[in-house]
Amino acid sequence: MRFTDRILLSLYSLGVMFILLLTGMVAAGWTIPVDWVRMALVHFNSRLLIGIIGLAYFAVSVRLFFVALSCQKHPVQAVVQETALGQVRVTVDALEHMVRRVTTQIKGVREVKPRVSCMPEGISIFLHVSITPETNIPATSDEIQQKVGAYLEEIAGIKVQAVKILVNSISASDNSQGARRLN
């Protein structure tokens, strides 16, 4: 939502809240606003002003309705390189795919769900990782961090600021010969 739409929504909401407050007070027995409306409807200039305000509210309603329905999601991008001819950009989805590709090749890693955050000084990667039970977590984490950082720097030319890992699942591998019993 753009800044102007937010301002419109704020003003629209304040106006609706004011009208609802007056309506509630009239329903409670306060008749002065009803008398004001009756007086305003008698004069042509007041009717014209009320009509213009009503049309403006209708136009704002239509605008906000279409803003609410249109959910254009622009892909978040990371600037890779700026040259004399322009910029080279890689989408966050592409970076996440690259991270998924390099981490699933590491022994002991079963599943990876990456989340990439772009910053001016580089990117930060947060990984939800599922590993096999016999995997050494500190050694595998170090390997993941090293390989992801080197791979993205080599292939995409992007400086990786941090690779944070959360091991959220330890599960048996698909090619296990049977259940392993621990005594």
N, C-alpha and C positions, 0 to 999 in steps of 0.2 A: 504494500500500500504506500503510495507516494505521500509526501509531506502535505500537499494541498488537500488530498483526500482525508488525511487525519484531522486537519483543521476543520474541514467541512463536517466530518463525523462528530467532532467535539461540539461545534456550534449547534448542529442539528440535535444532538443528544440533550444539550442544555435547554434548547427551546422546547423539546418534547417534555422534559422534566418539569419545566415551568408551567406548561399547559396542563399537564397531569396534576400538578400541585393545585392549580386554580380549580380544576374540575373536582378534585377531592374536597376542596374547601367549599365550593358551591354545593356539593352533595351533602356537606355537613351543615348547611344552612346559611352560609355567608352569601348574600345576594348582590353585593356591590359589583362583582365582575359581570353578572348578568345584566345589570343596569348599564354598565359601560358598553357592553356589546350592543344593547338595544339603542343607545344613544349614537353609537358609531354607525349602525346600519341606517339611521335616518339621513345622514349627510352623505352626499355623493363622493366627496373626497375621501372620507373614511372608508366607504365601501370599496373604492378603488385601491386604497392602501391595503386593506384586508385581502382583496383579490390578488394583488401583486405578491404579498407575503405568502399567501396560499400557493400560488404558482411557483414561487421560489422554493418552498418546501417540497412541492411535488417534484420539481426538477432535481433537487438534491437527493430526494428519495430514489429516483430512477438512477441517478449516477452511482449512489452507494450500493444499490441493488446489483448493478452490473459489475462494480468493483468486487463485490462479495462473490459473484459467480465466476469471474475470471480469475483462475488461480494459475497464472503463468509462472512457472518455476524456471528461472534462468539458471543454467548450470554455473556453479561456482568454479572459478578458474584460478589457476596459479600461473603467474608470469614466469616463464622459463628463461627467456633470453630477449634482450632488447638490442636490435641492430639498427643500422641506418635505414633499412627498408621497412622496419616495423617490429611488431612484437610476435613472439612465438609463445603460444599458450597451450597448456595441457589441462583438461578438465579433472576435477577431483575424482569423478567416476573412473577415469582412465588410470589415475594414480592408485586408487583402491584396487583396481584389477591387477595392476602390476605388483602391488604388495601381496595380494592374495596368491599370485602366481609364484613369487619367489619363496614365500613362507611355507606353502604346501609341499615344496620340494625338500624341506628340511626333515630329517629322520625324527620320528616321534610326534610330529605335528599332524593332527587329524583335521582340524577345521579352524579357519581364521575368519574373523569378522573385523575388517579394518575401518577406522574412521580417520579421515585426514582433515586437518585444520591448516588453512593457509595464513601465513603471517608475512610481513614485509621482509624479514630476515631469513625466511625459509618455510619449511612445512613441519608440522608436528603430527605424529602418527600415534594413534591409540589402538591397540589390538586386543580383541577378545579371542583367546586361544583355547582350543581343546587339544589335549595331548594324551598320549598313551601312558599306561601306568608305569612302565619300566623306564620312562624318560627322566633324565636328570634335569630338573627345572632350571637351576641357575646356569648350567652350561648351555642348554637349549635357548634360554632367553638371551644370553650373550650372543649366540650364533645368529638368532633372529635379528637382533639389533644391528649387528655388523653387516649381515647380508642385505637387509632392507636398505640401510643407509648407503652402502656401496652400490647396490643395484640401481637405486633411484638417481644417485649422482652420476653414475656412468651412462645409463640409458636415457634419462630425461634431462640431466643437467641441473637438477634441483638440489639445493642444499637442504639436508634433513637436520632439523634442530634437535628433535627428540623422538625416540621410539619407546613408548610406554606400553607395557604388556600386562594384561590381566589374564591369568590362567583361571578360567571359569568352569572347566570341566576336565576330568581325567577319566577317559573311557578306553575300553579294550579296542584293539585294532580290528579292522574288518577281516584280516587274513589269519586270525588266531586259530589254532588247531583245536581248541576247546577251552573250557573254563579252567583257569589256573587256580589252584587251591593254595591259599597262604596259611601256614601253620603258626 
